[in-house]
Amino acid sequence: MQVISSYDQFKQVTGGDKVVVIDFWATWCGPCKMIGPIFEKISETPAGEKIGFYKVDVDEQSQISSEVGIRAMPSFVFFKNGEKVETVVGADPSKLQVCIQSTRAWLWEKTAPHRYGQD
């Protein structure tokens, strides 16, 4: 997991064809501190191989937070090809896990070889 420390880095990370999820958090946010370690553990699972995991401190990167439209923390925003594709707001580990798993399943369907003899 990487911390995004500039607007240029944000554009580079989110502009690719790899799905990335960004944890928008703040140092003063209690729920962010609670779910942060869970987000990091998820990044170390097989999901981390297909999805990029990043963090943005909303106070340090206000331009990014403003552009993305962050209004509550924590917010987990998924990007692909420079576009937002999914958002999870709040410190709900089960919602976050479901979203990551469904994104991972979708990616697997898109990249898996044809199965069952179909062309």
Z-matrix of the N, CA and C atoms (Angstrom, degrees):
N
C 1 1.441
C 2 1.517 1 108.31
N 3 1.324 2 113.82 1 140.40
C 4 1.451 3 120.39 2 -177.34
C 5 1.522 4 110.71 3 -123.75
N 6 1.324 5 115.52 4 148.39
C 7 1.455 6 121.68 5 173.49
C 8 1.530 7 107.49 6 -91.49
N 9 1.313 8 116.01 7 130.43
C 10 1.472 9 120.81 8 176.17
C 11 1.517 10 107.16 9 -85.17
N 12 1.337 11 115.24 10 119.87
C 13 1.463 12 119.53 11 -172.54
C 14 1.526 13 114.00 12 -113.10
N 15 1.348 14 117.37 13 5.47
C 16 1.464 15 118.76 14 176.74
C 17 1.529 16 109.58 15 -155.53
N 18 1.323 17 115.07 16 160.20
C 19 1.457 18 120.58 17 177.99
C 20 1.528 19 110.66 18 -65.36
N 21 1.334 20 116.71 19 -39.51
C 22 1.463 21 120.29 20 178.27
C 23 1.531 22 111.17 21 -61.43
N 24 1.332 23 116.50 22 -42.14
C 25 1.465 24 120.09 23 177.92
C 26 1.531 25 110.15 24 -63.10
N 27 1.328 26 117.01 25 -41.53
C 28 1.461 27 121.45 26 177.73
C 29 1.526 28 110.57 27 -57.75
N 30 1.332 29 117.28 28 -47.42
C 31 1.466 30 121.09 29 -179.58
C 32 1.529 31 111.06 30 -62.53
N 33 1.318 32 116.60 31 -39.89
C 34 1.462 33 121.03 32 179.76
C 35 1.526 34 110.66 33 -66.35
N 36 1.329 35 116.91 34 -46.40
C 37 1.462 36 122.13 35 -177.70
C 38 1.525 37 111.34 36 -64.20
N 39 1.326 38 116.98 37 -43.87
C 40 1.468 39 120.42 38 -174.72
C 41 1.523 40 113.21 39 -85.44
N 42 1.312 41 117.32 40 -13.85
C 43 1.459 42 120.36 41 -174.99
C 44 1.511 43 115.63 42 -83.44
N 45 1.322 44 117.58 43 -7.32
C 46 1.456 45 120.48 44 -176.78
C 47 1.513 46 113.07 45 -86.95
N 48 1.332 47 114.83 46 177.34
C 49 1.463 48 118.95 47 -179.18
C 50 1.528 49 112.72 48 -86.27
N 51 1.327 50 117.94 49 -2.98
C 52 1.461 51 121.01 50 174.13
C 53 1.529 52 108.93 51 -82.09
N 54 1.315 53 116.57 52 135.01
C 55 1.464 54 120.03 53 175.59
C 56 1.522 55 108.48 54 -69.94
N 57 1.334 56 116.00 55 134.15
C 58 1.456 57 121.60 56 175.30
C 59 1.524 58 108.64 57 -127.00
N 60 1.322 59 115.08 58 148.36
C 61 1.459 60 120.82 59 173.76
C 62 1.523 61 106.96 60 -121.21
N 63 1.332 62 114.54 61 132.98
C 64 1.462 63 120.33 62 -178.14
C 65 1.517 64 109.29 63 -117.86
N 66 1.328 65 114.97 64 128.64
C 67 1.456 66 123.30 65 174.81
C 68 1.527 67 107.28 66 -88.36
N 69 1.331 68 116.71 67 109.09
C 70 1.466 69 122.02 68 175.06
C 71 1.524 70 106.84 69 -90.55
N 72 1.320 71 117.00 70 116.04
C 73 1.457 72 122.52 71 -171.67
C 74 1.529 73 110.51 72 -139.06
N 75 1.327 74 116.11 73 173.77
C 76 1.467 75 121.98 74 176.07
C 77 1.519 76 108.56 75 -140.93
N 78 1.326 77 116.50 76 148.47
C 79 1.466 78 120.98 77 -177.60
C 80 1.531 79 111.87 78 -63.73
N 81 1.333 80 117.12 79 -28.79
C 82 1.462 81 121.88 80 -176.99
C 83 1.532 82 112.77 81 -88.60
N 84 1.324 83 117.69 82 -1.05
C 85 1.468 84 123.02 83 -173.77
C 86 1.528 85 110.83 84 -90.10
N 87 1.335 86 116.34 85 110.25
C 88 1.465 87 121.12 86 179.56
C 89 1.522 88 113.85 87 -58.73
N 90 1.344 89 118.78 88 -50.52
C 91 1.463 90 119.74 89 178.69
C 92 1.535 91 112.85 90 -60.13
N 93 1.336 92 117.30 91 -31.50
C 94 1.469 93 120.87 92 177.24
C 95 1.522 94 110.34 93 -63.46
N 96 1.333 95 115.83 94 -41.53
C 97 1.460 96 120.48 95 179.84
C 98 1.523 97 110.83 96 -66.34
N 99 1.332 98 116.48 97 -30.82
C 100 1.459 99 120.70 98 -179.86
C 101 1.526 100 111.40 99 -72.40
N 102 1.322 101 117.88 100 -44.43
C 103 1.463 102 120.83 101 -173.88
C 104 1.535 103 112.67 102 -90.38
N 105 1.317 104 118.11 103 -17.25
C 106 1.465 105 121.30 104 -179.15
C 107 1.526 106 113.73 105 -52.20
N 108 1.353 107 118.39 106 -50.63
C 109 1.467 108 119.39 107 179.37
C 110 1.538 109 112.90 108 -64.06
N 111 1.326 110 117.11 109 -29.86
C 112 1.471 111 120.68 110 177.61
C 113 1.527 112 109.41 111 -68.63
N 114 1.328 113 116.45 112 -43.51
C 115 1.463 114 121.62 113 177.09
C 116 1.534 115 110.10 114 -58.43
N 117 1.336 116 116.34 115 -43.48
C 118 1.463 117 120.50 116 179.27
C 119 1.527 118 111.30 117 -63.84
N 120 1.336 119 117.59 118 -40.84
C 121 1.468 120 120.05 119 178.75
C 122 1.526 121 111.20 120 -64.53
N 123 1.324 122 116.97 121 -40.00
C 124 1.465 123 120.61 122 178.55
C 125 1.524 124 109.70 123 -62.00
N 126 1.332 125 116.79 124 -36.58
C 127 1.469 126 120.11 125 -179.06
C 128 1.526 127 111.83 126 -64.59
N 129 1.321 128 117.14 127 -20.78
C 130 1.465 129 121.94 128 -179.42
C 131 1.524 130 112.93 129 -90.85
N 132 1.328 131 117.65 130 -1.80
C 133 1.459 132 122.28 131 178.69
C 134 1.534 133 109.05 132 -87.03
N 135 1.339 134 118.45 133 177.21
C 136 1.471 135 119.73 134 177.07
C 137 1.536 136 114.04 135 -55.35
N 138 1.322 137 117.77 136 -24.09
C 139 1.468 138 120.20 137 177.07
C 140 1.519 139 110.78 138 -59.92
N 141 1.339 140 116.88 139 -33.16
C 142 1.453 141 121.64 140 -179.23
C 143 1.521 142 114.12 141 -65.48
N 144 1.330 143 116.54 142 -17.19
C 145 1.462 144 120.22 143 178.70
C 146 1.528 145 111.37 144 -77.04
N 147 1.315 146 117.54 145 -29.36
C 148 1.464 147 121.77 146 -176.40
C 149 1.524 148 113.05 147 -103.26
N 150 1.328 149 116.47 148 -24.22
C 151 1.462 150 121.92 149 -176.08
C 152 1.523 151 108.24 150 -119.47
N 153 1.336 152 117.04 151 136.30
C 154 1.458 153 120.64 152 175.47
C 155 1.524 154 110.47 153 -83.98
N 156 1.318 155 117.21 154 135.02
C 157 1.464 156 122.93 155 -178.96
C 158 1.525 157 109.43 156 -112.36
N 159 1.347 158 115.68 157 127.16
C 160 1.462 159 121.48 158 -177.26
C 161 1.518 160 110.11 159 -139.46
N 162 1.353 161 115.28 160 164.60
C 163 1.460 162 121.78 161 177.06
C 164 1.527 163 109.09 162 -130.33
N 165 1.343 164 115.31 163 145.12
C 166 1.464 165 121.75 164 174.35
C 167 1.521 166 107.81 165 -132.31
N 168 1.325 167 116.10 166 122.68
C 169 1.459 168 121.73 167 172.52
C 170 1.530 169 106.85 168 -79.36
N 171 1.328 170 116.65 169 114.84
C 172 1.473 171 120.63 170 -173.32
C 173 1.531 172 112.90 171 -63.57
N 174 1.324 173 117.29 172 -27.66
C 175 1.464 174 119.97 173 179.70
C 176 1.527 175 111.34 174 -77.19
N 177 1.317 176 117.45 175 -33.99
C 178 1.463 177 120.99 176 179.47
C 179 1.527 178 112.71 177 -81.84
N 180 1.323 179 116.83 178 -25.51
C 181 1.467 180 121.53 179 -176.41
C 182 1.529 181 110.36 180 -125.75
N 183 1.324 182 115.75 181 61.44
C 184 1.468 183 120.68 182 -175.87
C 185 1.533 184 112.38 183 -64.88
N 186 1.325 185 118.14 184 -31.08
C 187 1.467 186 120.37 185 178.53
C 188 1.535 187 110.46 186 -63.13
N 189 1.319 188 115.94 187 -43.32
C 190 1.472 189 120.11 188 178.78
C 191 1.523 190 109.76 189 -65.33
N 192 1.321 191 116.47 190 -48.41
C 193 1.470 192 121.20 191 -178.50
C 194 1.513 193 111.39 192 -58.76
N 195 1.320 194 116.58 193 -40.92
C 196 1.456 195 121.51 194 179.62
C 197 1.528 196 110.75 195 -66.41
N 198 1.317 197 117.04 196 -46.03
C 199 1.462 198 120.52 197 -179.06
C 200 1.529 199 111.81 198 -61.99
N 201 1.328 200 116.30 199 -38.52
C 202 1.462 201 120.77 200 -178.63
C 203 1.531 202 111.04 201 -77.33
N 204 1.337 203 117.05 202 -22.25
C 205 1.459 204 120.87 203 179.30
C 206 1.516 205 113.51 204 86.10
N 207 1.315 206 116.55 205 33.73
C 208 1.468 207 120.93 206 -179.21
C 209 1.523 208 108.94 207 -71.30
N 210 1.332 209 115.47 208 125.65
C 211 1.468 210 121.11 209 -179.44
C 212 1.529 211 112.25 210 -122.06
N 213 1.339 212 116.50 211 -14.07
C 214 1.464 213 120.91 212 179.89
C 215 1.520 214 108.32 213 -145.87
N 216 1.315 215 115.26 214 149.43
C 217 1.441 216 120.93 215 177.06
C 218 1.519 217 109.53 216 -121.66
N 219 1.313 218 115.61 217 146.88
C 220 1.461 219 125.89 218 -5.95
C 221 1.531 220 111.13 219 -77.25
N 222 1.313 221 115.09 220 152.19
C 223 1.469 222 122.24 221 171.09
C 224 1.516 223 107.29 222 -128.43
N 225 1.318 224 115.96 223 134.96
C 226 1.459 225 122.48 224 178.93
C 227 1.522 226 106.79 225 -113.52
N 228 1.325 227 115.68 226 114.91
C 229 1.456 228 120.38 227 -174.29
C 230 1.527 229 108.92 228 -116.17
N 231 1.327 230 115.04 229 129.29
C 232 1.464 231 122.73 230 179.61
C 233 1.521 232 108.72 231 -98.37
N 234 1.335 233 116.32 232 135.94
C 235 1.456 234 122.86 233 179.76
C 236 1.525 235 110.63 234 -127.88
N 237 1.321 236 115.45 235 148.66
C 238 1.460 237 122.15 236 169.87
C 239 1.524 238 106.83 237 -149.72
N 240 1.317 239 116.26 238 132.01
C 241 1.471 240 122.03 239 -179.61
C 242 1.533 241 112.89 240 53.08
N 243 1.330 242 116.43 241 38.25
C 244 1.453 243 121.01 242 176.58
C 245 1.517 244 115.64 243 80.62
N 246 1.322 245 117.82 244 1.47
C 247 1.468 246 121.82 245 -177.72
C 248 1.526 247 111.08 246 -114.21
N 249 1.339 248 115.60 247 143.68
C 250 1.468 249 119.73 248 171.48
C 251 1.518 250 108.35 249 -69.66
N 252 1.325 251 116.75 250 130.98
C 253 1.459 252 119.51 251 179.00
C 254 1.529 253 112.59 252 -116.66
N 255 1.329 254 117.18 253 -16.41
C 256 1.473 255 120.24 254 -179.04
C 257 1.517 256 108.04 255 -165.92
N 258 1.349 257 116.03 256 150.80
C 259 1.458 258 121.53 257 176.88
C 260 1.525 259 109.23 258 -141.12
N 261 1.331 260 115.11 259 136.77
C 262 1.464 261 121.81 260 172.46
C 263 1.518 262 106.08 261 -121.72
N 264 1.325 263 117.03 262 121.32
C 265 1.459 264 121.46 263 -179.56
C 266 1.524 265 108.60 264 -108.16
N 267 1.337 266 115.58 265 132.32
C 268 1.452 267 120.96 266 177.15
C 269 1.515 268 112.37 267 105.71
N 270 1.322 269 114.64 268 164.21
C 271 1.463 270 122.24 269 -177.55
C 272 1.521 271 110.27 270 -92.31
N 273 1.320 272 115.91 271 63.94
C 274 1.458 273 121.90 272 -179.89
C 275 1.530 274 108.73 273 -112.76
N 276 1.339 275 117.39 274 96.21
C 277 1.464 276 120.22 275 -176.12
C 278 1.525 277 113.66 276 -57.08
N 279 1.323 278 117.19 277 -36.43
C 280 1.473 279 118.57 278 -178.16
C 281 1.530 280 111.25 279 -68.93
N 282 1.328 281 118.05 280 -41.02
C 283 1.472 282 120.35 281 176.70
C 284 1.520 283 111.23 282 -63.03
N 285 1.332 284 116.32 283 -41.66
C 286 1.453 285 121.06 284 179.03
C 287 1.531 286 110.42 285 -63.08
N 288 1.327 287 116.19 286 -45.93
C 289 1.460 288 120.89 287 -179.39
C 290 1.531 289 111.12 288 -62.49
N 291 1.320 290 117.28 289 -42.90
C 292 1.470 291 120.86 290 179.29
C 293 1.526 292 110.12 291 -61.99
N 294 1.309 293 117.39 292 -43.01
C 295 1.461 294 120.90 293 -179.46
C 296 1.530 295 110.59 294 -65.05
N 297 1.322 296 117.20 295 -42.38
C 298 1.466 297 120.64 296 179.01
C 299 1.523 298 110.08 297 -65.01
N 300 1.329 299 117.04 298 -43.15
C 301 1.467 300 120.11 299 -179.90
C 302 1.525 301 111.56 300 -65.77
N 303 1.324 302 117.74 301 -40.18
C 304 1.464 303 119.10 302 179.93
C 305 1.525 304 110.51 303 -68.97
N 306 1.326 305 117.39 304 -35.75
C 307 1.465 306 120.59 305 176.57
C 308 1.518 307 109.71 306 -66.45
N 309 1.318 308 116.56 307 -42.39
C 310 1.462 309 120.65 308 179.01
C 311 1.527 310 110.65 309 -63.57
N 312 1.325 311 117.87 310 -41.48
C 313 1.467 312 121.63 311 178.32
C 314 1.521 313 110.77 312 -63.97
N 315 1.329 314 116.43 313 -41.22
C 316 1.458 315 120.79 314 178.24
C 317 1.527 316 110.17 315 -62.47
N 318 1.334 317 116.52 316 -42.66
C 319 1.464 318 120.34 317 178.71
C 320 1.525 319 110.60 318 -63.52
N 321 1.325 320 117.32 319 -40.43
C 322 1.454 321 121.22 320 -179.52
C 323 1.524 322 109.98 321 -61.84
N 324 1.321 323 117.03 322 -43.14
C 325 1.474 324 120.50 323 178.82
C 326 1.524 325 110.98 324 -61.87
N 327 1.332 326 116.39 325 -37.63
C 328 1.463 327 120.20 326 -177.51
C 329 1.528 328 112.62 327 -74.24
N 330 1.349 329 117.36 328 -26.80
C 331 1.458 330 120.05 329 -173.88
C 332 1.520 331 114.07 330 -110.35
N 333 1.329 332 117.64 331 -10.20
C 334 1.469 333 119.96 332 -177.43
C 335 1.525 334 110.15 333 -71.36
N 336 1.337 335 116.31 334 147.63
C 337 1.468 336 118.18 335 175.44
C 338 1.531 337 109.79 336 -66.95
N 339 1.296 338 115.12 337 159.24
C 340 1.470 339 119.25 338 178.18
C 341 1.523 340 108.67 339 -58.11
N 342 1.308 341 116.52 340 141.29
C 343 1.458 342 122.30 341 -177.64
C 344 1.516 343 110.97 342 -117.68
N 345 1.311 344 114.99 343 164.17
C 346 1.473 345 122.50 344 173.89
C 347 1.517 346 112.60 345 60.66
N 348 1.345 347 117.52 346 31.03
C 349 1.455 348 121.47 347 175.21
C 350 1.512 349 115.02 348 74.57
N 351 1.355 350 116.41 349 8.89
C 352 1.464 351 118.79 350 179.57
C 353 1.522 352 109.57 351 -84.18
N 354 1.316 353 116.91 352 148.38
C 355 1.464 354 120.99 353 177.42
C 356 1.507 355 111.03 354 -96.81
